[in-house]
Every structure is written in structure tokens, then in C-alpha cells.
Amino acid sequence: MLLEAVYHRPKMNWAYAYDDYTLHLRLRAKKGDMTEVHAWVGDKYAWDQTEELVPMKLVLSDKRFDYWECEVQPPFRRLKYGFLLQNGHESVWMTENDFHDERPGKPDRLFDFPFINPVDVFRTPAWVRDAVFYQIFPERFANGDPNNDPEDVQPWGGKPEADNYFGGDLQGVIDHLDHLSELGITAIYFTPVFAAATNHKYDTEDYRKIDPHFGDGEKLKELVQLCHDRGIRVLLDAVFNHAGRTFAPFVDVLEKGEQSKYKNWFHIHEFPLTDKDGRPNYDTFSFEPHMPKLNTENPEVKEYLLGTAEYWIREIGIDGWRLDIANEVDHHFWREFRSRVKAINPDAYILGEIWHEASPWLQGDQFDAVMNYPFTDAVLDFVARGTLNASELANAIQMQLSRYPRQASEVLFNLLDSHDTPRLLTLCEGSKDKMKLAAVIQFTYSGTPCIYYGDEYGLDGGADPDCRKCMPWEPEQQDQELFAFYKTLIALRKAHPALRTGSIHFKETGGEGTLLAYERRLNRDRVLVLINKADQAQAFQLPKRTGRSLEAGKCSAPPSAAACWRTLFASGSVQLQEENGQEMVRLPAFGFAVLGPAKED
């Protein structure tokens, strides 16, 4: 037993309150090293009466480690605990500071979770677990009101440039809400809609005003109400890391220099402000001189921005915020942001744009979730780029799941492309089959999936600005087969709770790593997902059911694939069959199958 690999801390993702009465305990060990792990638990004030061993389940494995987990509901909401580690022939007791060959006589040196204080519980909005998001870049979605078009507006569908306009607006979104409802969308994430000098609006000019080329506050209120009437939530984009060059306080600094009353709203190194050799003498987003970084430690700045977040929730009724460049803003600001936003709407979804491991922001005091780019990269590396095989993808995904509390993982924002990346179809080199494989993984995985506008119609595009093309509304430009695929996939996710919040279990498939298999489980709901990314057909041996389902339901028919499994959704000529006494499913090249246990007789 390699004890050097064993890890646990009484905090963060290793020991946390899942709700007011339930603790989750997680322990890491060398991969394959343990056969059994138990949590040794009890109440510190009544140890002899409450002591017990709680079996832990092997819930995740990555390249190097296994992760064991259990739920405990301490009767008095406090817990002393250690661990019993076993590998078949050796048993070791783990306490807070050491390992022991014999069971320790006293519990006073165990780990301690002092008390589940309800105010400290990390609560994420329940609605997000069931949501299907759709990202809209307003300037390119639909032009519903030509009267508010910018000057020199281009014909719809033209080539996107960094600085051109096509007239998309909020009325255009209103005009096409039927499209989103038909697809099955239940939430929209809008990139910025506030007044700004560019087409993307990430250089805010006025945080309290809708960009006049999009509409006004009343139009946004109308849009949000119409969305709510359809059961669609609305998330707006807040750019609080930096403002735009035309932001009034920054204009004042440019004009008055050191005499400006707003000089401390920004991080200015010296006056006058200059931009020499591409390096401004004030902090910015990246090195962009037209995006000056805001000083969120300044009480005036903090109050202005926090008041802005409150304003749009109160006045318009939006359902949350996506936070741009969130990792470059101080943690103190985000803690107060969460407190103020949740005080108005406890169900508001707070989503941070973070491209890397995000544990510091996901402890319950800042964000509900982050944009899950590590998931994006892993799926695309497997399906599109071919740099990961199936087992490596499984390792990457499980490593990611091990990093966060479960309530955060359940609402992570799972995207495959966005306004910041090439489009999915382009990343898949024009292969709709590969695109579908990526989407199947996305919609059968933990977290909240998001479709980038136009993907459902086969819209392609390279890096920015090419990924910001106009939405194709002419029927001859729309891929209706792909639309039907996404519609079916969304309906499948809604029909199976296991696909939203169930546990995930990867299956061994052997071969060259081009066949991915995993099962989602939640109570009696079981779903098996099979992905063949090879350019030739492959067969997968189904888990044996021999008269019983996978730990759920019953199959009274003879144990054959056709009798004990049913196809929920599949591509091409997927075949369920029996070969040499084994239940098999044969997948075509670049094919997929989503299976469920056959219904009981």
C-alpha cells in the first residue's frame, strides 16, 4: 500500500457539506491500490454511541489515482472521522496526522468537521442542473429592427470582420424565440448588451444602458419576460475586469490626467497616459489600450459595479451573470458580489469565465460554476484533434470531476465552442459525424450543456472574427438534419435524470483507444453511452445482465442484447446482437449509441 499517495484534507473538495444535513468525504489513493475504503465516523461528544464504519465507493479514477467517496449524515451535524484503508491483505487506519497498523484507541486525533452551519453550505441553483443553454452573440443573431442599425450596416450573411456590423438586435431574438423553444432550449447566455464602441461590446461605455443598436431597457425587459413565459432563463455578460476607452470615468482621466477625480478607478502607473510599443502605462485587459482595467479595490468602483449587478436583476429580472475575465478580478470583490446578488435572487446563476482549474472560485463564497474549458479541450482532443485516446479522455474528465464539490460539478458550463474559439464544425474539419460525437458526449455528461448559436444549423467559422458569422435564417442555408439531431439529443437529456446528475462510470473497451464507453447512473435510471471515433465499424461487449438490469429494474427475457437493452438514440446502422454467447453492440464508423435497460415485462 503506497501511503505516500493517500491524500485527504478536511476542506474544499475533500470534505464539504452537500446540503444542511449531508457531508461528502473524499479520499485519494494510488490507482488500483485499495480494495476497500471505509470512513470511520462518529460524534466527538458521543463517540462510543455513534461510532461506525461507512463504506466508501470508488467513484473516479484518473491516470494515477483512485478517488473514494461516501455520504454521511451526522445526527448532530458535526463529525469526527478517519479512514480504514484495505487492499485485501493489509489494513491501515488513517488519522489527521498519521497512519496506524492498529485501530487507534482514542478519537481525539481524527479529522474534524466542526459543524454544518447552513449559511456556509455551498448552494447552487437547482434549475441549472436541468438547463440547456444557448449562447447568443446579439449583433449576429437576427436583425429585427432596421431602425436601430449602425451606420454602414452590411448585408446579412456577409463576411464578419473585427469592426463591421450586420444589425443584430434584441428584437431579432424576440422574433426567433419559437426557434429556441422548438429546439428545447431552457436558458440563454447573451454576450454583452450594454453600450459600447465595438460590435462585441466587451469594451463597456455605460453599464446602466443597453446599446442603442440593440434596443433599450424596455426592449430587454420585454425579451426577458417573453423568455420567462416560455420557461427560458436569461444570463447576461458582465465585464467588470475592465471598461472601454469611451467609459466616462476613463474619458475624464484622459482629459484631466492626474487632476481627474476618477484616476483611482484604474491602475495607472504614471501620467500622462501613453501607449508605447504596445505597452500602455496603465493596466489593461491583455495589452489592449482601449480596455483599461478597473480598480475593484476602490470603494467607489466596487459600489458602482455591484450596484450595476443588482440593478439589472431588480429592474429586468435576469436570472444570473456570466463574468468576463473573472480570474483577474480580486476575490474580495467576488465574495461581496455573490452576497449582494444572492440577497436579491438566491436562484441567480453566477458563472465565471475561467479557462483553467478553478478551485479557488468554487468554494461556495464566489461563483456557482465556471465555463468548463478543460472539458472542452479534452473532448476536442479526443474527437477532433486526435491527441487523446479514449482512456486518456476518461482520465482527463475524471481528474476534472475530482477537483470540485459535487454541487459545482453538477452546474459547470459545458461548451464545445464560443465567440472566443473556432466553431465546432470547423474544429472537426467539416465532419458532421465528428461534430455529433462531441455533442453526444457534451449532452450525456455532468454539468450544463450550451449550444453556440448556429451550430444546430451547421454554421462553420474559424477563429475570431470568423466564428461570429450571421445566423443563417434562409431555409436553404440550414442543415435540418443537424437541427433534428440536436433536438433529439436535448429531449434525451431531459428524459433521463441520470444524464444530468447521475454518477459516471467509464468502461474498459480495449483496442486502440478509439472506442469510448461510459455509464450514467441515478437510482433506477441507467444510460450507457458508446462513442466510436474510428473510421471503421467496431463492436462493444455490453455489460451482462443475466435476467437483471444494471443494478436496477429487471429483464425477465433470456439474456440477449436485443431483449435486455434498448436503443435510446443512435447513429446509422447500430446493431444489438449476440456473438458467441456475448451481448454486443456494433457501431458504424464515427458512430454512437445511447442505450438504456429494456423495460420490464
TIZA-992075 format. One record per residue (C-alpha): residue in one letter; x, y, z. Coordinates in steps of 0.2 Angstrom, whole numbers, padded with zeros to 4 digits, always signed. Example, Ala and Ser with C-alpha at 12.3 -4.5 7.8 and 13.67 -1.06 7.14 Angstrom:
# residues 2
A+0062-0022+0039S+0068-0005+0036
***
This chain:
# residues 601
M+0000+0000+0000L+0008+0016-0006L+0003+0028+0009E+0013+0042+0001A-0001+0043-0012V-0015+0044+0000Y-0022+0061+0002H-0036+0070+0012R-0039+0087+0019P-0054+0092+0030K-0059+0106+0017M-0063+0111-0001N-0067+0096-0012W-0061+0083+0001A-0074+0086+0015Y-0089+0098+0012A-0107+0100+0016Y-0118+0095+0001D-0134+0101+0010D-0139+0106+0028Y-0138+0088+0034T-0126+0079+0022L-0107+0078+0022H-0097+0072+0007L-0080+0064+0011R-0067+0060-0002L-0050+0052-0002R-0037+0049-0015A-0026+0034-0016K-0014+0026-0029K-0024+0019-0044G-0028+0001-0040D-0020+0001-0023M-0036-0001-0012T-0049-0015-0012E-0060-0007+0001V-0060+0010+0010H-0071+0015+0025A-0074+0031+0033W-0073+0029+0052V-0085+0042+0059G-0094+0047+0075D-0099+0062+0085K-0085+0070+0095Y-0096+0072+0110A-0104+0055+0109W-0091+0044+0101D-0095+0027+0109Q-0113+0029+0105T-0111+0035+0087E-0095+0027+0080E-0097+0017+0064L-0088+0012+0048V-0096+0019+0032P-0091+0010+0016M-0084+0022+0003K-0087+0020-0016L-0073+0021-0029V-0081+0035-0039L-0067+0041-0050S-0051+0036-0057D-0038+0046-0067K-0021+0041-0074R-0013+0040-0057F-0026+0040-0043D-0042+0032-0037Y-0055+0043-0028W-0066+0036-0015E-0081+0044-0008C-0095+0042+0004E-0110+0052+0011V-0113+0054+0029Q-0127+0062+0038P-0121+0065+0056P-0135+0065+0068F-0129+0081+0076R-0122+0090+0061R-0104+0088+0067L-0092+0074+0063K-0075+0067+0069Y-0068+0055+0056G-0054+0045+0050F-0052+0031+0037L-0049+0012+0036L-0039+0008+0021Q-0038-0010+0015N-0030-0019+0000G-0035-0037+0003H-0021-0042+0014E-0016-0026+0023S-0027-0014+0034V-0021+0004+0039W-0030+0017+0049M-0028+0035+0044T-0030+0049+0056E-0027+0068+0054N-0008+0067+0056D-0003+0048+0054F-0006+0031+0048H-0008+0016+0061D-0007-0003+0059E-0019-0005+0074R-0036+0004+0077P-0032+0020+0087G-0039+0019+0105K-0044+0037+0106P-0053+0048+0093D-0046+0064+0098R-0033+0065+0084L-0045+0062+0070F-0051+0074+0056D-0064+0086+0062F-0079+0094+0053P-0085+0105+0067F-0102+0109+0062I-0113+0110+0046N-0118+0129+0048P-0132+0131+0035V-0125+0149+0030D-0109+0140+0025V-0117+0127+0013F-0112+0129-0005R-0129+0131-0014T-0130+0131-0032P-0147+0135-0042A-0156+0118-0044W-0163+0124-0061V-0146+0125-0069R-0144+0106-0067D-0158+0103-0079A-0155+0118-0090V-0150+0118-0109F-0141+0134-0113Y-0139+0143-0130Q-0126+0156-0132I-0131+0172-0142F-0119+0185-0149P-0133+0198-0152E-0125+0208-0166R-0125+0192-0177F-0141+0183-0172A-0155+0192-0181N-0160+0210-0186G-0177+0213-0180D-0177+0232-0181P-0168+0240-0195N-0172+0257-0187N-0158+0255-0174D-0145+0249-0187P-0127+0256-0185E-0121+0267-0200D-0114+0257-0214V-0123+0241-0209Q-0118+0226-0220P-0130+0214-0229W-0135+0200-0218G-0123+0185-0220G-0108+0194-0226K-0090+0191-0221P-0088+0195-0202E-0074+0207-0199A-0067+0214-0182D-0076+0230-0184N-0091+0228-0196Y-0109+0227-0191F-0124+0217-0198G-0138+0225-0187G-0142+0211-0175D-0153+0216-0160L-0164+0211-0146Q-0180+0212-0157G-0172+0199-0168V-0170+0187-0153I-0189+0190-0149D-0193+0186-0167H-0185+0169-0166L-0190+0163-0149D-0200+0150-0157H-0184+0143-0164L-0176+0141-0147S-0192+0133-0140E-0193+0121-0154L-0175+0116-0151G-0178+0113-0132I-0168+0127-0125T-0172+0132-0107A-0158+0146-0105I-0150+0159-0115Y-0132+0167-0112F-0130+0183-0120T-0113+0191-0124P-0113+0209-0118V-0128+0220-0122F-0123+0236-0114A-0117+0252-0123A-0100+0250-0131A-0090+0256-0146T-0087+0239-0154N-0098+0225-0161H-0094+0213-0147K-0097+0226-0133Y-0083+0219-0122D-0077+0237-0120T-0091+0244-0110E-0096+0263-0111D-0111+0263-0100Y-0115+0249-0088R-0133+0255-0085K-0138+0257-0103I-0142+0245-0117D-0133+0248-0133P-0144+0258-0144H-0141+0247-0159F-0148+0233-0149G-0163+0242-0142D-0166+0249-0124G-0170+0244-0107E-0189+0242-0111K-0185+0230-0125L-0173+0220-0114K-0187+0219-0101E-0199+0213-0115L-0187+0200-0121V-0184+0193-0103Q-0202+0192-0099L-0206+0183-0115C-0192+0171-0112H-0199+0168-0094D-0216+0165-0101R-0208+0150-0111G-0198+0143-0097I-0182+0151-0103R-0170+0159-0091V-0158+0173-0096L-0140+0176-0092L-0131+0192-0096D-0112+0195-0098A-0104+0207-0085V-0087+0214-0090F-0081+0220-0073N-0062+0217-0075H-0060+0232-0087A-0071+0245-0096G-0069+0253-0113R-0060+0268-0118T-0076+0278-0120F-0081+0274-0102A-0085+0291-0095P-0073+0290-0080F-0059+0284-0091V-0063+0299-0103D-0061+0310-0088V-0044+0303-0084L-0038+0305-0102E-0044+0323-0102K-0039+0329-0085G-0024+0317-0081E-0019+0317-0063Q-0032+0330-0058S-0046+0318-0063K-0057+0313-0048Y-0058+0296-0057K-0039+0292-0058N-0040+0279-0044W-0054+0270-0053F-0040+0262-0064H-0022+0255-0062I-0012+0270-0068H+0007+0269-0067E+0011+0287-0072F+0004+0302-0081P+0001+0306-0094L-0007+0290-0101T+0003+0283-0115D+0004+0268-0126K+0022+0265-0131D+0027+0250-0141G+0011+0241-0137R+0013+0243-0119P+0001+0255-0110N+0007+0263-0094Y-0009+0258-0086D-0016+0241-0083T-0027+0234-0096F-0035+0218-0102S-0020+0209-0111F-0011+0224-0118E-0027+0232-0126P-0026+0251-0123H-0045+0253-0126M-0049+0241-0112P-0042+0249-0096K-0043+0238-0081L-0054+0243-0067N-0048+0245-0049T-0061+0234-0040E-0052+0238-0023N-0058+0256-0024P-0074+0258-0014E-0082+0269-0027V-0078+0257-0041K-0084+0242-0031E-0101+0251-0027Y-0104+0256-0045L-0101+0238-0052L-0110+0229-0038G-0125+0242-0040T-0125+0238-0058A-0126+0219-0055E-0141+0222-0043Y-0149+0235-0055W-0152+0223-0069I-0158+0209-0058R-0170+0220-0050E-0176+0231-0065I-0176+0217-0078G-0177+0201-0069I-0162+0192-0077D-0158+0175-0070G-0139+0177-0067W-0122+0184-0073R-0108+0177-0084L-0092+0186-0078D-0079+0190-0091I-0061+0188-0087A-0066+0183-0069N-0050+0176-0063E-0041+0193-0065V-0053+0202-0053D-0049+0201-0034H-0058+0188-0023H-0064+0200-0011F-0074+0209-0024W-0082+0192-0030R-0087+0187-0012E-0096+0203-0010F-0104+0201-0027R-0111+0184-0023S-0118+0191-0006R-0127+0206-0015V-0133+0196-0030K-0140+0181-0020A-0148+0193-0007I-0159+0198-0022N-0161+0182-0030P-0155+0166-0022D-0158+0156-0038A-0147+0168-0048Y-0133+0158-0058I-0116+0166-0056L-0104+0159-0069G-0086+0164-0071E-0075+0164-0086I-0060+0154-0081W-0051+0143-0093H-0040+0133-0081E-0043+0124-0064A-0054+0135-0054S-0055+0128-0036P-0051+0145-0028W-0068+0152-0035L-0079+0136-0032Q-0079+0135-0013G-0097+0142-0011D-0092+0160-0007Q-0089+0166-0025F-0096+0158-0041D-0108+0144-0043A-0099+0137-0058V-0086+0141-0072M-0085+0139-0090N-0078+0121-0092Y-0064+0124-0104P-0054+0109-0098F-0069+0098-0103T-0070+0107-0120D-0051+0103-0123A-0052+0085-0118V-0067+0081-0129L-0060+0090-0144D-0043+0082-0141F-0052+0065-0142V-0064+0068-0156A-0057+0082-0167R-0038+0083-0164G-0035+0065-0161T-0022+0069-0147L-0031+0059-0134N-0037+0041-0134A-0052+0035-0125S-0044+0031-0109E-0034+0047-0109L-0051+0056-0111A-0058+0047-0097N-0043+0051-0086A-0044+0070-0090I-0063+0071-0087Q-0062+0061-0070M-0047+0072-0064Q-0058+0087-0068L-0073+0080-0058S-0061+0076-0043R-0056+0094-0041Y-0073+0102-0036P-0088+0099-0024R-0101+0089-0032Q-0114+0103-0032A-0102+0114-0043S-0098+0099-0055E-0117+0097-0057V-0119+0115-0064L-0102+0118-0073F-0105+0126-0090N-0100+0113-0103L-0097+0121-0120L-0088+0115-0136D-0086+0132-0145S-0090+0150-0142H-0087+0168-0148D-0069+0165-0142T-0065+0149-0152P-0067+0142-0169R-0083+0134-0172L-0086+0116-0168L-0089+0110-0186T-0073+0119-0191L-0063+0111-0177C-0070+0094-0183E-0063+0099-0201G-0081+0099-0208S-0086+0082-0202K-0104+0082-0196D-0101+0064-0189K-0087+0070-0178M-0097+0085-0173K-0111+0074-0167L-0099+0063-0157A-0093+0078-0147A-0111+0084-0144V-0116+0067-0138I-0103+0067-0125Q-0107+0085-0121F-0126+0081-0118T-0123+0065-0109Y-0110+0072-0096S-0112+0080-0079G-0115+0099-0080T-0125+0111-0090P-0123+0110-0110C-0123+0125-0120I-0125+0126-0139Y-0117+0141-0148Y-0129+0149-0160G-0129+0142-0177D-0121+0126-0173E-0138+0117-0174Y-0139+0123-0192G-0121+0118-0197L-0113+0135-0196D-0094+0135-0198G-0081+0148-0194G-0063+0149-0189A-0055+0160-0176D-0062+0177-0171P-0070+0186-0180D-0074+0171-0192C-0083+0162-0178R-0095+0177-0176K-0105+0174-0193C-0123+0179-0195M-0136+0166-0190P-0142+0158-0206W-0161+0161-0207E-0164+0156-0225P-0170+0138-0226E-0158+0133-0240Q-0144+0138-0228Q-0150+0127-0214D-0145+0109-0210Q-0161+0102-0205E-0154+0085-0201L-0142+0093-0189F-0156+0103-0181A-0166+0087-0179F-0151+0078-0171Y-0149+0092-0158K-0167+0092-0154T-0167+0074-0151L-0152+0075-0140I-0159+0088-0130A-0175+0078-0127L-0165+0063-0122R-0156+0073-0109K-0172+0080-0102A-0180+0062-0101H-0166+0054-0091P-0161+0062-0074A-0145+0051-0074L-0138+0061-0089R-0140+0077-0079T-0135+0072-0061G-0130+0054-0061S-0113+0046-0057I-0102+0042-0071H-0093+0025-0074F-0081+0023-0088K-0079+0005-0096E-0064-0004-0102T-0065-0006-0121G-0048-0012-0126G-0042-0010-0144E-0033+0006-0150G-0042+0018-0139T-0055+0024-0152L-0070+0017-0143L-0077+0026-0128A-0090+0019-0116Y-0097+0026-0100E-0112+0023-0090R-0123+0036-0081R-0132+0030-0065L-0145+0038-0054N-0157+0027-0044R-0166+0016-0056D-0161+0027-0071R-0146+0019-0081V-0139+0025-0098L-0125+0018-0107V-0115+0029-0120L-0104+0022-0133I-0094+0033-0145N-0084+0026-0160K-0072+0039-0167A-0063+0026-0178D-0066+0027-0197Q-0071+0009-0197A-0085-0001-0188Q-0082-0008-0170A-0091-0019-0158F-0093-0017-0139Q-0097-0031-0127L-0112-0025-0117P-0112-0027-0098K-0120-0044-0093R-0137-0043-0086T-0142-0061-0085G-0160-0058-0080R-0157-0042-0071S-0153-0024-0076L-0138-0015-0071E-0142-0013-0053A-0160-0008-0057G-0176-0015-0064K-0177-0032-0071C-0176-0041-0088S-0186-0057-0087A-0182-0062-0105P-0167-0073-0110P-0151-0063-0108S-0149-0057-0125A-0144-0039-0131A-0160-0036-0140A-0171-0042-0126C-0162-0033-0111W-0156-0017-0119R-0165-0004-0130T-0158+0010-0141L-0162+0027-0135F-0153+0036-0148A-0140+0031-0161S-0132+0035-0177G-0133+0025-0193S-0135+0006-0193V-0131+0002-0175Q-0135-0016-0171L-0138-0025-0155Q-0134-0043-0157E-0127-0059-0148E-0110-0066-0154N-0103-0082-0146G-0114-0080-0131Q-0110-0062-0128E-0121-0047-0129M-0113-0035-0142V-0117-0018-0150R-0109-0014-0167L-0106+0004-0171P-0103+0011-0188A-0088+0022-0192F-0089+0038-0182G-0105+0031-0174F-0113+0032-0157A-0126+0023-0147V-0135+0029-0131L-0143+0013-0123G-0155+0010-0109P-0161-0006-0100A-0176-0013-0108K-0192-0010-0100E-0198-0024-0088D-0211-0036-0093
***
